[in-house]
Amino acid sequence: MNLAYWLLGMVCFALLFGLTEWVARGDAKDEGASS
Amino acid sequence: MNAVLFVLLIVGGTAALSWPLGRYMKWSMDPGADAGPVSHGFNRWFLRFAGPLGQKQQNWKQYMLALLVFNVVSFSVSFAFMALQQHLPLNPDGMKDLEGSLIFNTSASFMTNTNLQHYSGEASMSYLSQLCALMWQQFVSAATGIAALTALARGLSGRKVMGNFFVDLQRAAFLVLLPVAIVVASLMVFGSMPMTLQGAAHATTLEGVEQVIARGPVAAFLTIKQLGTNGGGFFGPNCTHPFEDPTFWTNALAMISIILIPMASVWMFGRIIGRMRHAGVVFGVMMALLLVKVSGAVWFEQAPTQAFASLPIEQVANLEGKELRFGSTTGPLWAVITTSTSNGSVGAMHDSLNPMTGLFPMIGMWLNATYGGVGVGMINMFVYIVLAVFIAGMMVGRTPEYLNRRVEAREVKLAAVTLLAHAFLILAPTALFAVTEWGTKTLNNVGAHGFSEMLYEFSSSSANNGSGFEGLGDANPPWNIATGIVMILARFIPIILPLAIAGSLAAKKATAESAGTLKVESGTFAVMLLATILVVGALTFFPAAALGPIAEHLKFML
């Protein structure tokens, strides 16, 4: 049972890692467009 | 008159202390080549301790990923300590294991610098859990905030690499938080606060009944909870417990400790970006908002509570839920300071505040930038600054600029999403719990007051504040899970997106200031920033405020 709650925390972190990656891709796209 | 003097002593005195501390924080966090041999010595030690992790200078994305990975480990370590506490040492009172959703909530709470407490420390945590799962987090979560602000400031000063997270974390923990905490904890021990690893004291009362008096390493725990804007109490009642707040002087020192580092963070930010006058303007805007909130809360609390309205007694200021040794001013003052700074420790029961007094702590958590949390408060204010320069630029028909970098669509979108995420994480779950049994079955009050309790709980979670309005049966899986998820998302989204903005600005060419540039050191900028904060805050949260504290206030008037 405790493991399920630990995994819930990891799901939240997965979302945050995904958000970081997604925003960083926007950076790369902007640099590509301006170059 | 005494109330005014007391407020001026606490707020003004702390503002004066924040100036030298801000200078010291700059020396600690972002030492230049001229920082001296002591700084370089520390730097070598931190680099060696970080090993291969500390060798590389990181851009915003690498810095952010390092920060997240560190927090995954922090969360997991705290989780493990609490889940296994019944098998571990330093458990003289034989504390049992905790329920799973409560472990999730508490791990999320302390890892995110929130310290929302759905447990009672003295009744459920072993000393090892208090020290290694909770107090340790109070250092590293606060250090994470200071490190994030340092990285943001470096980006805004034009540096494409923002430093190394693992080195910055050590600087914040060992050079900023630890030395200040040792000084303040020593003063707290002199002020009669307990500091022991012996178990609970057993006493026999005059009636012959045995009384168990919980105690422990309270001074160490309390000091970092205040300095790091953590707020989680060693005892369930937090600073309303006499061992957490033994005298008038420890009360005053605790309040100073709450706002000291958030104030100093603004000066550190100014020194790193090399614009102290701009930092002064931002500091002034924060101070103006803080004083308005303090004045409003203290003024509304001078009216007697409605609970006593029909009693045949002399009606004085609202003393319900207050520490009567300290009078009726410290309660609302503490309530505003603790919610302006994302601290969350309580010196009076917020559920007992008059309805309109209770609104001011909520405003503090909604804006979350009137000094705000350690490091992250200034990051939140940076988001408002981006919006303010954008709106000002649009008003005069020029491309907005901030610190000689053009603020364009991408930065404004990221800033808007940051503010919307905070609002969404408060309002959406409040609405969900208001219409389901998850919320309605856990209320001790119905109507507007009950709505305020739920609104406060999610405001506190999203602002990473941690204080409770109380009166809510929140130690159950629905509340534990919902507030746990809100705390984690609301902690890191407002760090990820502002760091991305700083990275984006750092990648742009510097532009020269012209006659059309809004000077960020000017009074016009201060007014613009203030107006942006108030308009955005009012548009976002006024409907919820109208359903809660304002409706309750009007109910008593009609």
Interface residues (C-beta under 8 A of the other chain):
Chain A: M1 N2 A4 Y5 W6 L8 G9 M10 C12 F13 L15 L16 F17 L19 T20 E21 V23 A24 G26 D27 D30 E31
Chain B: W60 K61 M64 L65 L68 N71 V72 F75 S76 F79 A83 G100 S101 I103 F104 S107 A108 R410 L414 I481 G484 I485 I488 L489 F492 I493 I496 L497 A500 G503 S504 A507
